[in-house]
Each structure stands twice: as C-alpha cells, then as structure tokens.
Amino acid sequence: MIPELGHYALVLALAMGLVQSVAPMIGVHKHDALLIRVASSTALMQFVFVALSFLTLIICYVTSDFSVATVYENSHSLMPLVYKITSVWGNHEGSMLLWVLILSLFGALVAGFGFNLPMTLKARVLSVQSWIACAFYLFILITSNPFLRLPQAPFEGRDLNPILQDIGLAIHPPLLYLGYVGFSIAFSFAVAALIEGRIDAAWARWVRPWTLAAWIFLTVGIAMGSYWAYYELGWGGFWFWDPAENASLMPWLAGTALLHSAVVMEKRNALKIWTLLLAILAFSLSLIGTFLVRSGVLTSVHTFANDPARGVFILAILVLFIGGGLTLFAWRAPMLKQGGLFAPISREAALVLNNLFLTTACLTVFVGTLYPLALEAVTGDKISVGAPFFNLTFAPLFIPLLLAMPFGPLMAWKAR
C-alpha cells in the first residue's frame, strides 16, 4: 500500500504541474488575477505531493520492503539505518525522485518567499519551472518508476554498492542536486523575462540570491565528491578530469560567470543580454550533465547504468528546453533594451574579463568532454581525452584568473 501511495502522490504532482504550467500564463495574458495566483498555490501543492512521494520511498527502504524493485536492488535488511536512507538516492530511480523533489522545492520557495516579485513575472517564472518539472515527472513515471513492484517479494535484498556506503557520498548527491537543479530558477527567470520582454537591474537583484544559493550548494557538492573519489577510489589527485566530474564542473563555471555578470547588471544596468544567456546556459549545462551520467554514453563510477530508452527520453528533454530556451533568446533578446556602457578600466571591466576567462574555460571542458562522444557517434572511432588535454587548455585560463582575483574587489565602479 505504501509504494502505491508514493506512486499516486507523484501522479498528483504531475497533475498540479500541468495546471501550474498553463493556468498562470493564461492568467497573465487575460489579466486574470485569480489564474495568476494559481501559480503559487499549485507550486506549494506540487512540492507537498513530491515530498510525500519521496517520504514513502524512504519508508520502503527503512522497512526493507523488498517487493519494491529499487529497494531489492539497492538495500539489505542488515544495513545501518543511515545507509538505508541514503540508498534511496544511490540508484537511478530514487535519485531522479530526489531531483524532482529539489526542483519542486525551489518552485515552492519562490511561491512562498517571492513577495518582492511582480505578480506577472512571478507567475511566468513558476509556470516555466513547472514545464521543467512536468517533463521529469513524465520521465520518471514512464521510464524510471521508483515504486515498481516485483511479482514475488524476495527474502533479502542485494545490498548497495560498498563504495557508495560512505557518509561523504551520502551527503554529496543532495548537495550536488541542490546546485544542479537550483540553476533551473535562473533559467526560469531568464525565460520569463524573455517572454515578458522586459529586463532591468531589478531582475538581476531578484535572480542573484537564487543563483548564489545554487552555486554554493554545487561548490560544496563538487568538493565533497572529489574528496570521496580521492580517498575512496585512490585516484591520486583531487580532480581526475573524469567525464562525469566534468559534467558538474561545466555548470559551476557558467554559474560563476552568471553571478559576476548579474552583479554588473544590478549595479550598472549593463550586460543584460549576456546575463540572460548565461542564465540559460548554466541550467542547460546541468541538463547536459544529467544526460551524460544517466544515458549510458559514459562509463564511470559516477554514472548510472541505464537502458538507451532513458537516454533518448532525457535527450528529448534537452532538445526541448535547451533548444527552446536558446531559440527564444535568439528571437526576443534583440528586442530588449540594451544595457549601459562603462569605462575600460573599472570593476565592471574586470568582471567582464572574469566572464571571458570563465566561459572560455567552460568551453574547453565542454569540448574535451563531448568531442569523443560526438566523434564516436559520427565516425565510430573511439578516442580518449584525458588529463593532458585539460591541463594544457584549462590551466592557462584559470591560473591567471586566480592570480587576478584578489585585485578585482579593489577596483572602483566607473560607469558612464
């Protein structure tokens, strides 16, 4: 009964998401305040239903209900309680449920604490956030049901991979997902601004705290994951340039650039279009990272072994949101009012230079990670791009940035 309750709660979350994705947009178009307010109430209810679904899965693990396939595959009755709980996200199905839980959490936080947002912008942000949520609800329900029952309940489970039974790695995925998924709010703000056709310094002030929170969680999550790989796997270095590690580094680099450009936009009303683009790219790179570790195209200790059907579904989500976001940007961005100019020797200019280094470094990681996959898909040839390439291309970009970093805050704002 408990697994069915969790499955039903997830279906109800999808229903709330569908309402949230459509009704507020109609309300803004028709100037209907009632439909606009639906965005906040459905966002809160959506989070409640997903949280209920996630709680029921935890109960299944804690009570060792081996009639549930994921519990049987990833748990054992004699496991310590803490690892029974962390086993919930130690597999593909449970980790995806955690993914949508965090996604709905950010939507609920905007709904509950976004008092300073204009009603129309808030409605559009929550609507876009729900588009993303609905796509992943469907992905879970169609291809990755965490509540799938076995015909006959086994007496004992298969246990969790021993290298995953570590307190550091237990905390690493939730922190990493809070960063990955947190960038979805920046994406939703960017798309909402493009739809509304208005962006200003106030927009940057609203989006920056959410971006900063996501960046902090992603930073801590990456650090913990790297440390785990160092002491558990004995890789011999804090960063091994594993493709799955790079999948989290790319959105971190884009998010760092976004934070700095948002400061310039907030303080001097400049870099408007660039900040919008970075907001779209940061979450797009998070989606690409999700695809890389769940599609089966990479072989790594960090990845989940999955069938190609799941990879195709995630790829469709990538095309929809990355392609849709960039298409909307190409269409609407030229219509927006451009930002102001500033002096070449100023804190603004230093932050622009910072953005140049960060985005170029992100591009080198992107090429080094994706090029072998693209080459194999097109020609069938297999090549390996490892530490020598990344050390040669990434270090010359990042070391000067680190050396110059202490001097940036000493420069004055000199807008004109």
Secondary structure, DSSP 4 states (H G I P E B T S, - for coil): -HHHHHHHHHHHHHHHHHHHHHHHHHHHHHT-HHHHHHHHHHHHHHHHHHHHHHHHHHHHHHTT-TTBHHHHHH--TTS-HHHHHHGGGSSHHHHHHHHHHHHHHHHHHHHHH-TTS-HHHHHHHHHHHHHHHHHHHHHHHHH--TTPBPSS--SS-----GGG--HHHHHHHHHHHHHHHHHHHHHHHHHHHHHHT---HHHHHHHHHHHHHHHHHHHHHHHHHHHHHHHHH--SSS----HHHHHHHHHHHHHHHHHHHHHHHHHHS--HHHHHHHHHHHHHHHHHHHHHHHSSS---TTSPP--HHHHHHHHHHHIIIIIHHHHHHHHHGGGSPP---B-SSSHHHHHHHHHHHHHHHHHHHHHHHHHHHHHHHHH-------HHHHHHHHHHHHHHHHHHGGGGGGSPP-B-
